[in-house]
């Protein structure tokens, strides 16, 4: 299954050229017009319509991070998306770090390598700007998501998430 790689922040031009075969995954930069498809995926996964949230999230990412949000397409339709951020001093961690902020895959496209393709492209983009450590947060009850991040090479970190209900 070919996965085309694009430099972070640049217009998508397939490496090696050629067309994507039916059923293959292509990765490209997220565009404003993708918001409707992303919101639809989010609604199928979480049951909430959050189109405004996604529009604001895309705009924030474009302003605040050198990492380009990405979408995965299968047969020309958005099948998933990923948003990551990079920073150089975060929460007392003095390294060039990246965060996997959000990853979503259409339920009809899950178990087809979409999340893996998105994650691999995001990691490539992080490496291009010298990020050396990547963090994310996952609800400990989300076994499938924890297993996915484990397969992608993530391990339990040293930070502890704290919260207080008001």
C-alpha positions as CSV (number, residue, x, y, z in Angstrom):
1,X,0.0,0.0,0.0
2,X,1.9,3.1,-1.1
3,X,2.1,6.0,1.2
4,X,3.1,9.3,-0.4
5,X,5.4,11.5,1.7
6,X,5.1,15.3,1.7
7,X,7.4,17.8,3.4
8,X,5.7,19.5,6.3
9,X,4.0,22.8,5.3
10,X,4.4,22.3,1.5
11,X,1.8,21.6,-1.1
12,X,1.4,17.9,-1.6
13,X,3.4,16.5,-4.5
14,X,3.8,12.7,-4.5
15,X,7.3,11.4,-4.2
16,X,7.9,9.2,-7.2
17,X,4.8,10.6,-9.0
18,X,2.0,8.4,-10.3
19,X,-1.6,7.9,-9.3
20,X,-2.8,6.3,-6.1
21,X,-4.5,3.0,-6.8
22,X,-8.0,2.4,-5.7
23,X,-8.1,1.4,-2.0
24,X,-4.6,2.8,-1.3
25,X,-3.9,5.5,1.2
26,X,-2.6,8.9,0.3
27,X,-1.5,11.5,2.9
28,X,-1.7,15.2,2.2
29,X,-1.8,18.6,4.0
30,X,-5.1,19.3,5.6
31,X,-7.0,22.1,3.9
32,X,-9.8,24.4,5.1
33,X,-12.3,22.5,2.9
34,X,-11.5,19.3,4.8
35,X,-13.3,20.6,7.9
36,X,-16.7,19.2,7.0
37,X,-15.2,15.7,6.4
38,X,-13.2,15.9,9.6
39,X,-16.2,17.0,11.6
40,X,-18.3,14.2,10.1
41,X,-15.6,11.6,11.1
42,X,-15.6,13.2,14.6
43,X,-19.4,13.0,14.8
44,X,-19.3,9.3,13.8
45,X,-16.7,8.5,16.5
46,X,-17.9,10.8,19.3
47,X,-21.5,11.5,18.4
48,X,-21.1,15.3,18.6
49,X,-21.2,17.9,15.8
50,X,-18.1,20.1,16.4
51,X,-17.5,21.7,13.1
52,X,-16.6,25.1,14.7
53,X,-14.2,23.4,17.0
54,X,-12.3,21.8,14.1
55,X,-12.2,25.1,12.2
56,X,-10.6,26.8,15.2
57,X,-8.2,23.9,15.8
58,X,-7.0,24.0,12.2
59,X,-6.5,27.8,12.4
60,X,-4.7,27.5,15.8
61,X,-2.4,24.8,14.4
62,X,-1.5,26.9,11.4
63,X,-0.6,29.9,13.6
64,X,1.2,28.1,16.4
65,X,3.1,25.1,15.1
66,X,5.5,24.4,12.3
67,X,3.9,21.0,11.9
68,X,1.2,20.8,9.2
69,X,-2.0,19.0,10.0
70,X,-2.6,16.0,7.7
71,X,-5.4,14.0,6.2
72,X,-5.5,10.5,4.8
73,X,-7.5,9.8,1.7
74,X,-8.8,6.5,0.3
75,X,-10.3,6.7,-3.2
76,X,-10.3,10.5,-3.0
77,X,-12.3,10.7,0.3
78,X,-11.0,11.8,3.7
79,X,-10.5,8.6,5.7
80,X,-8.7,10.1,8.7
81,X,-6.7,13.0,10.0
82,X,-3.9,13.9,12.5
83,X,-2.8,17.1,14.2
84,X,0.5,17.5,15.9
85,X,2.4,20.3,17.5
86,X,6.0,21.1,18.1
87,X,7.5,23.2,20.8
88,X,10.9,23.6,22.4
89,X,10.0,24.0,26.1
90,X,6.8,22.5,27.3
91,X,5.6,21.6,30.7
92,X,9.2,21.7,32.1
93,X,10.5,19.3,29.5
94,X,13.6,21.0,28.0
95,X,13.9,19.2,24.7
96,X,12.7,19.6,21.1
97,X,9.4,17.9,21.6
98,X,6.3,17.1,19.6
99,X,2.8,16.3,20.6
100,X,0.3,14.1,18.9
101,X,-2.7,16.2,19.7
102,X,-5.5,14.5,17.8
103,X,-5.9,11.5,15.5
104,X,-9.2,10.4,14.0
105,X,-10.1,7.7,11.5
106,X,-13.5,7.1,10.0
107,X,-14.9,4.0,11.6
108,X,-15.5,2.5,8.1
109,X,-11.8,2.9,7.4
110,X,-10.4,1.6,10.7
111,X,-8.1,-1.4,10.7
112,X,-6.8,-0.5,7.1
113,X,-3.6,1.2,8.1
114,X,-4.9,4.7,8.0
115,X,-3.8,5.7,11.5
116,X,-0.4,4.1,11.0
117,X,0.1,6.0,7.7
118,X,-0.9,9.3,9.4
119,X,1.4,8.6,12.4
120,X,4.4,7.6,10.2
121,X,4.0,10.8,8.2
122,X,3.7,13.0,11.3
123,X,6.8,11.3,12.7
124,X,8.7,12.1,9.5
125,X,7.6,15.7,9.7
126,X,8.7,15.9,13.3
127,X,12.2,14.5,12.4
128,X,12.5,17.2,9.7
129,X,12.4,19.9,12.3
130,X,14.7,18.0,14.8
131,X,12.0,17.0,17.3
132,X,13.6,14.2,19.3
133,X,10.7,13.2,21.7
134,X,7.0,12.9,21.0
135,X,4.3,12.9,23.7
136,X,0.6,12.2,23.7
137,X,-2.2,11.6,26.2
138,X,-4.6,8.8,26.1
139,X,-7.5,7.8,28.4
140,X,-6.2,4.7,30.2
141,X,-9.6,3.1,29.5
142,X,-9.1,3.3,25.8
143,X,-7.4,-0.1,25.3
144,X,-7.5,-0.1,21.5
145,X,-5.9,3.4,21.3
146,X,-3.2,2.4,23.9
147,X,-2.4,-0.7,21.9
148,X,-2.1,1.4,18.8
149,X,0.4,3.8,20.4
150,X,2.3,0.8,21.8
151,X,2.6,-0.7,18.3
152,X,3.8,2.7,17.1
153,X,6.7,2.6,19.6
154,X,5.3,4.8,22.4
155,X,5.8,3.9,26.0
156,X,4.7,5.1,29.4
157,X,6.4,8.4,30.1
158,X,7.4,10.1,33.4
159,X,4.7,12.7,33.5
160,X,1.5,12.2,35.5
161,X,-1.8,13.8,34.4
162,X,-3.5,15.6,37.2
163,X,-7.0,17.0,37.3
164,X,-9.4,18.7,39.7
165,X,-13.2,18.8,39.1
166,X,-14.8,22.1,39.9
